[in-house]
Amino acid sequence: MLATAGLAAVARASPAQDYMLYCMGCHGEEGKGVPGKVPQLAGSVARFMRTPQGRNYILRVPGAANSALSDAQIAAVLNWLAARDAAAGEVPARPFTTAEVAGVRHTPLTSVLATRHEVVAALAATGPAPPQEY
């Protein structure tokens, strides 16, 4: 049984590996996105995580809502990205839990850009905010 448990631990990907496999193709190695097409994650995730509205938004964007990653993996990837933001000077955010992700992400946004504009405007009123546009 111990050998099986060890193999399961080895087979599990780290958040960095999950990012590489499931997110990097669009958002890029450094999370900078593609201007006008794919949103920047670097420097943005921790900012979205500052408020309930921002947390709800980032969990419901198509890449999270429709991801093949589990709720636990989504939480781990977003927390890993937020930790990178914190290392770059952003205020550390309260980490996502699997339960929080599970309770929100399976209801995708119907109007991603309009919701983003509302959320970013609200964040800008309380401190640094992610870019309004992709």
N, C-alpha and C positions, 0 to 999 in steps of 0.2 A: 504494500500500500504506500509506503514512503517513496518508493521509486516512482510510482504513478503521480503522486503529489508533486514531486520534483519536476517531472516532465511537464505537467500542467503549468507550473510557474515559469518554466523556460519558454513555453510556447506562447504565453501571453505577451502581447506587444506593449511597449512602453508608450506613454502619450506622445513622445517625440516620433516614434515609429508610426503610430496611428496617424499623426499629422502628415508625415511623409507619404503614407499610403493613400490617405483619403482626402487630404486638404491641399497639399502642396501643388498638385497639378494645376489648380486654378489660382490659389492665393500666393504661390511662389515660395521658394525656400525661406526667404526672410519675412514672409507674411505681408508683403507690400502690395499684393493684388495687381490688377491691371487697370490703370486709370480709365474711367468711363465704362468699365465692364465688370470688374470683380473688385469687391471692397477690400480695403487694407485691413488686415487683422493686427499687425504690429502696432502697438501703441493705442489700439482701440478697444480691445477686449476688456481690460481692467476698467476703462472708462465706462463702458456699457454696464459693467457689473456693479457700479456704484449705486444704482437706484433699482427699485423693483420693476419699473417700466423698462429700463435698459436690459435688465436680466431677462425679462419676459421676451423682449425683442430678439436678443441674440440666440435664445433657445428655439425660436420659432422661424428663423430665416430658413430658406429652402435647404441650404447645406447641412444644417443641424436637424431640421424636422424630417428630412427624407434620407438621412444618412443610414448606411448599413451598420454603423457603429452602435453598440448598445448604449443605454442611458448612462451606465457607469463609465464607458469609454468616452462619451461626449463630455461628461463632467470632468474627467481626467484631462482631456485635450484642452478644454477651455481653461481649466485651472493652470495647466502648464503654460498656456499662452499668457494668462494673467500674471503668472510668476515672472515670465520674461519681460512683460511690461513693467512690473515692479522693479526688476533689476535695472531697467533703463530709466528709472526715476518716477514712474507712476505710483500713486498711492495703492498699496496692496488692497485687494478687494476680498470680501468674505467669499470663501470658496463655494463652488457649486457642490451640491450633494446629488447622489443618484436619485433620491426621492424628488428633489426639486426638478431635476431634468425630466424625470418620468411624468411628473404632473403637468408639464407645460409643453414639451417639444412635439408631442404628437398631434397638435392642432396648428398646422402651418398658417402663416400669415396670408391673408388674401391680397393685401396691398403693401408689398415690402417697402417700396420707396416712400410712399406717403407715411407709413408708420415710422420709417427711419427718420424722416424729416421732423416729425413730432418728437420723437425720443431725443434726437440730437439737440433740438431747440431747448427742450427741458433740461438736458444735461449741461448745455452751455450757460444756463441761468444759475447753475450751482458750482461751476468750475470748468476745467478743461473738458472738451468734448471731442468725439471722433469727427472726422470730416463729414459734412452734410451730404456730399455727393461721393460716389465711388471714385 
